[in-house]
């Protein structure tokens, strides 16, 4: 089956599980359609974490993958170092990357990141104005009861500079799906495809809706 390439014993998010097998199937079909766009293209992946999406994009024939991940502890050698001819890893924040790099890419993948940022809208502006991709693949959360105030992911990127800044992660910084779509569609990008599914974080009793959205430049 063509979508077997997306199946893995490892979840793309630590501590996340989708509500049903149907949600899993729908997500896999959706991601196959989106990530198939990477073939022979240059991809900027912001916040690859364990490299789940990175591994898939390698298998689907990406020409070049630029990964930006500040958390050294989560990087898996078999994904990033053994594919060094295709994958370039920047062990820094998104802001630090954009401070030194202004090349355009064919596609930006930003999954599992925005809701960890103090100012996600600034990262979206940089993606659109600096990377200028044909496609943007983004995931966001609509409702969540995880203890984000206790997380230490602020180093992933804040509004302007990361130097000596330790802003707390604020729950209201999570951008609901429609807000994200409305913001991006004020630019020359339009909503193309979406997959929304219900799931649970760790031992949370309240379900969370995670939406993954593909935008296309017009």
Secondary structure, DSSP 8 states (H G I E B T S, - for coil): -GGGGG--SS-SSTTEEES-HHHHHHHHHHHHHHHGGGBTSEEEEE--TTTHHHHHHHHTTBSEEEEE---GGG--HHHHTTTTTTEEEE-S-HHHHHHH-----SEEEE-S-GGG-S-HHHHHHHIIIII--SEEEEEEEEE--S-GGG---GGG--SS--TT------GGG---HHHHHHHHTTTTEEEEEEEEEEEEETT-SS-EEEEEEEEEE-
